[in-house]
Structures are given as structure tokens and as C-alpha cells.
């Protein structure tokens, strides 16, 4: 790839990040690799090593009055680490995760972890839920059971994250793997896909590459204006949104470019220091406008469980490399009008931010938005922050595309 073309793709990737008749009951294809039940079993030695590292943290200094403006707040991290060391119970979290029906399957040499919760309704529609970064499949832990009342629910760990293998892949390749999982491994001839952050990128790639397999696509992100955007063609609301995104990127988006260009440089620190990894993840959470509110919004135990999924699997480095992969091979998120119906649920903007306008969502999805709702409570991690709204929004969309 020419250097100038690479630079363009790098910035673009950094800014990303009758229904029953069309659905199928899961009938696992016996000619494909067979999914095997998977149980999370972290050793006592791993937990003892973690606690030793936490006890021996070498704390940095911090500019007076910095708060969260220069990165993760020191006082916050000391409190979080103290709780992690003395109060957090991984075994309780592990049991909760194992209560979900976890599986693994080999697809094209990729060790893929996924949760598969079939509905009691045999003719239910299948739905594929896709997480982003720095969350994990855990993003959806509050909605699996509720959605399974109406849907066959599948929640994979994106390759390079969580309990999937540590192979980072570009979004288009991941989209192909997930289509293979849903169609050939699990036997769903068609399905709804829902995603946020990187999961939205993969969902949009699925709509471009495998439109015949999709009933619809539910998104909480649709991509951002970047240097390839014709700003003169944007509406007033779109231009306001573009300006706010640019401001956010300059203030909070450094992790995008670092992970897209030098992921391995970060890897040495993040794979060695649990506090370093937690601070990096929490810096992103602060950049999404939560900061010290994170404990109240997500729950301290939940935040640590998500961090533990990265720490215990040693997938911090491979998750960073996903950004590099998407910079080298930009995802196919728009182009041809595939006709796949789209629902968009917009997050509550951070202070000073601007709501994603419907015009931009339409532009990014070739005018295929059929449902557009503003969330009242949830920020970037909708299913985690406001599960009741998220479940109802998906049910409304499913009913709409069934007509």
C-alpha cells in the first residue's frame, strides 16, 4: 500500500472503531467443525501472580489538579487497585460467566469463543451481538437472557480478544468468520446483527459482504466523519456532529492512532502490569465522558471483570493489533446499497458533544435506516449501561423488519 494511501486508511480506521419466514431454527451442520462446550477455569497460580503484581505496583506521579485531563486519574487508580486486591472476587465473576452457555470452535484456524443461548421458541430469529474495544463479550452479559426470550442469541469474542485465540484480524475477515459461524456452524440461514464500536464496523462489513444472510442490522455507531468526507455536502447537523467528533478525537482519541501504528510498543507494558492495563482501559472510559462516574455507571466489580478478561487471557496486545489490521486493510463499511434494513440507537453525548444526526446515519448506510432512536441513559456501551432500553429497541426493530 502506498504511504499516502496507508495514512488515509489509518486515520479513517482510527475514527471508526416476514421475520419468521426469513429466519431458521439452528441445525448444526455436521460437515463443519463441531462447537465444543467451554468452561472458564483460571488457575490459582494466575490469581496469585496478579495479586503479587498489584501489591508491588510502582505508582507514577501526577500533575497537581490534573483530574482526568492528562489521562487516568492517580487517586482513582489507587482506589480501584485497592478494591481489586482486597475485595474483588474473580471466582464469583468466573461462576457468573460460566453460567452462560460458552463454546469454542475452530474456524479457518481461529480458536473462536462464543456464547450461544438458544431461545425456547424453536422458530425464533437468530441475533448476533458484537462487542468493541475496550469492552468484550461481557458487554452483553445483562441482555443475553432477556433477548433469549425472543431470539437465539450468539455473542462471540472477536478474534484477538477474550477467550478467542490471540490472532488479530481485519474487520472484513472477522465478518466472514462470523457469517461462517452463524450459517455453516450453527445453521442459521439468516439473522439480525447488532453491534457497537468495533462491533458496528464488523456489522456494517457483514451488510456489505453478506447481505443475503442478514435480516437487519442494529447499530449504536455508524462510523465518523474523517479526512475522506466531503464536508461541503454535509447538512448543518452533520457538520456540527463532525466538528464535535474532531474535537473529541483531539482530546481523547490518542489511543486510536497509537494502537493502529505501534500496538507492540504498548504490549510490553500492558501485558506485564495489570494496573497499567487497567489505567489504559479506564482512560478510554474517561474519554467517553464517564471518568469518576464509571463505578456508579457500570459497577466497580463489572469494570474489573472486563479488565480481568483482558488480563487473564493476555489479549491486550492482540486486541491492540486489531486497530493496526484495520488500518492496513480498511473495512468495507459502505459502498453498494445492499438494502439491509438498519436501526440506529444514538448514545448520550459526552459534555460538549453532539448527538449523531439521522442524516449522517442515513449517509453511512445508503439510506437504509428504518428505525432511529436517541437513547436517554446509555453512553457508548448501550447494552451494558441501559439493558432494558437496548433489549426493547432490538425487539421493536425485529418486529418492524418482520412486516
N, C-alpha and C positions, 0 to 999 in steps of 0.2 A: 504493500500500500504506500502510495506517495506520502511524503511527510506532511504536506498541506492537507491532504485528504484525511490522514490519521488525526491531525489536530482538530479538524471539524467534527469527526466522529467522536473524538474524545470528549469534547465539550457537550455535544448532544447527548452522549451516554451519561455523562455526569449529571446533566439536568433531569434525566429520567428518574433514572431509577425507574292446531290441536296438540298440546304439550304431551299428553299420554301417548298419542299416536307416533310422535317423533322420538320417544324415549324407549329404552329397552331394559328389561329385567337383566340383572347381572348373570351371565352364563360364562363362567371362566373357560377360556379356550385351552384345551388340554395339549395343543401343539406348542404352546408358548411356555416360557419358564413359569413354574408354579410359585405363587407367593407363599412364603412361609411365616407362620406366627413369630413375632419378635418380642422379646422381653428385655427391657432396660435393666441392666444389672451392673451397677458401678461398684467397684471393689472398695473394701475398707482402706486399702493402701492408697488409692486415689484420693479419698476424702481426707486421710491423714496428711498426705502431701499438700493438699490445698490448705488445710488449717496451718501447717508449718509456714507456708509461704505468706499467708495472711498475717501471722504473728510477726514475721520478720520484714514487713513492708518498710521500705525506706521512703519516707514521705518527702515530697518536694516542698519548696517554699511557695509563696503566693503573693502577688502584689496587694498592698493594702486596699481594701474596698473593691476588689475585683469582681466579687459576686460570681456570676456565670459568664461575664462578658469575654473573658480570655480563655474560656474552656470550663471544664468541670470544676465545681467549687470544692476547695480543700476540706472545709468543715463538713460539707455534705458527705464526701467520700469517707471521712473518718468515722462518721456516724453509721454509714452504710456498712463499712467494713467491720465495725464492732458488732453490729447486728448479725452480719454474715458469720462471724466467728463464734459468737456465743448463743445466738437464738435461732438462726435459720436451721430448718430441719430438711436436709435433702431426702432422707428416707421417706418422709411424708410426701414430698413432691414426687418422688420416684413411684410410689404406690399409686398416686393420682394419675400419673402419666401411663402407668401400666394398666390402669382400669380402662383405658381406651384400647380398642382393637388394633394393635400395631402389627405391621407386616413388613417384610423385606422381599424384594425380588431383584433379580439381575436382568437389566435391560441394556443390551449392547455393551456389556462390561461395566455398567454403572450399578453399584450397590445402592438400590433405591429404597428408602424407608417411606412408609406411608401409613396413615390411619384409614381404615375402611369400615365405616359404620352403616351397614345396610338398613333401610327402613323396614318396618313391619309391613308396610304397604308394598306388596310384590310388584305393582305396576308403577311405583314411584319413579320420578325423574332422578337421574344422577346429577350431582353437583360436585365440581372440582374446586377446592378452595386453595388459593395460592398466596403465600406469605411474602414478605420482603426482607429488608435488612434495616436495622439490626434485630428485628424480631425473628421468629422461627415458626415452625408449625404450631407452636404453643400460642400464637396469636389467636387461634380459633378454639382454644380449649373451652371457652364459655358457650359456644354456639353449636357444637357437634350434636349433642343430644337433642336440643330444640329443633335443629334443622332435620335431624333424622326422623322426626315425626312425619315429615312430608317428602324427604329426599333420601336417596342413597348417597351418603357423604364420603368423599375422598379428600384427605388432607396430606399431601406429600411434603417431605423435607426436600427443598430444592437441592440438587446435587451440589456438594461443597458446603452444605450446612447441616447442622443437627446430626441425626443418626444415619443419614445417607453417606455415601463414600466421599472422600475428600478430593473430588475431581470437579474443578470449576469449568463450567461450560457457558457459551454464549446463549442468550435467551432463545434464539431461534431453535437451537439444538435441544434445549430443555423443553420447548413447546412440542417438538416432535416426539420426545421421550414420553411426555405426559399424554399425548394423543395415543401413543402406543399402549401406555398403561391402561387408559380408560377403555379403548376399543378392543385391543387384542388380548390383554391380560385379564381385565375384569369383565369384559364382554358387554360394555355399554356402547351401543351403536351411535348414540348421540347423548349430549349432556350440556348442562349450563356450566360456565366457568365464572368464577368470581375471584377478584384479586385486588391487592393494594400494593403500592410501592413497586418493587421489582415484580411482584405477582401480577400487577396490572400490565406491565410490559410483556410478560410471558402470555397473559391472556389476550392482549392485542395481537401478539405474534400468532397465537393459535387461530384467531379470527382471520388473519391473512393467509395462513398456510394450510389450515384445515377447516374451512368454513362449513363444509358439508357435515362435519361432526358436531357442530355447535348449534344448540337451540337458542342460546343467547349469552351475552357477556355482561356481567355486573362489575363495575369498576368504581374504585374510590380515588383513583388517579388516572389521568389520560395523557401524561407527558406534558412537558413545559415548553414555552417559547424559548428558542435558542438562536444562535447566530445564523441558522438556516431559515428562520422565519421571515416572511415578508411583512414587516411591521406596518407598512403603509396600507396593507389590505385588512388590517385588524379593525374591529369595531372599537368604540370608546371603552366599553367594559373590558374587552380583551386587552387593550393597551394598558389599562390600569392594572390588570392582573399581571401582565408581562413585566411591568415596572416593579411590582411588589415581589415577584419571583426573582428578578435580578438583584433586588436589594437583599432578599433572604440569602441568595447564593453567595453574595459577597460577605455577608455577616456570619453565615452558619454552614456554608456548603463546602468548606475546605476538604472534608473527608472524601467527597466525591472524587476530586482530582487526585488526591494522594493515593486512594485505593485503585484508581484507574491507571496510574502511572508507576507507582512504586509500592505495590502491595507487599512485596517480600521484605522491604525495609521495615515496614510496620510489624511483620510477622514475628521477628525475633523478640520484640518487646512483649507483644500481646500473647504469644504462646508461652512466655516464661513468667509473666506477672499477672495473677488474677485481678489484682487491684488496677493494674494498667489497662487490662481488657475491660473491666467494669467501667472505668473512668471514660474510656473511648466510647463505649456504648452509651453511657449516660450523657456524654457531651452531645451526641446526636439527639437524644431525648430532649435535652435542654434546647437544642436548636429548633425543635418542633414546637417550642413555646411552653414546655411543662416545667422545666427547671426544678425548683424545690417542691413543686406541686406533684412531682412524679409519684411519690409514695402514696399520696391520697388518691390519685387518679388510677393508678394501676395496682397498688398494694406492694409493700416492700418485699414480701415473700414472692410475689409473682415476678417482680423485676429480677430478683435474684435467681429464680428458676430459669428464666430466659437466658440470663448470663451464664448460668451453670451449664445449660445445653451447649453453649459455645465452648466453655472451658473444658468440660469433661470429655467432649468429643474431639478436642483440638482442631476445631474447624474455623477458628478465627482467620487464619492465613488463607485457607481455601475460599472462605466467604469474601475476603477482600479481592481475591483474584477474579471473582465473577465480574467486578467492575472493569478490570483490565480486559477480560474476554469480550465484554460488550463494547468496549472502546475499539478493540481491534476488529470486531465483527459486529457492526451496529445492527440492532434488532429491526426486524421488519414489522413496524407497528402501524403503518398506514401506507396507502398506495391505491390498490384497487378497491372498489366498492363491493364488498362481499355480501352485503345485505344482512349480515348478522345483527339482530336487534341488540341494542346496548342500553343498559341502565347506569346512571351515574349518581352517586351519593357524595356530595361535597363536604369536606371536613370543615370544622370550625377553624377559621384562620387564626394564626398567632397574632398577638397585639401588633397593630400596624399593618397587618396583612390584608389581603383581598380575597373574597370568595372566587372560586373557579366559576367563570360565567358559562352559561349554557352554550353560547356561540362558540366558545373555544372547544368544548366537549364535542359539539357537532362537527367542527372543523377537523378534529383529530380522528373522528370515527366515520368520516364520509357521510355525515348527515343521518346516521342510523340511531341516534338517541331517541328512544321511545318513552323513557322514564327519567326524570331529573328531579332529585330531591336534595335540599340542604339539610344536613344533619345539625341538630341543635346542641348536642353534648359532645359528640366524639370529635377528636382530632385525627391525627394521621393513622391511628391504629383502631379503626372503627369497630371491628368485631370484638376487640379486647376492651375497649372503653365504653361502648354502649351496645351490648349484645342484643338487648330487646329490640332496639331500632333496627339493627343490622338484620336480624332474622326476619322481622316483619317486612323490611324493604325488599329482601330477596323473595319472600313469598308473594308480595304484590307483583314483582316483576315476572315471576314464574306464571302467575295467573294471567298477566297481560299477554305474554307471548304464546299462551295456550289458546287464545281466542282466534 
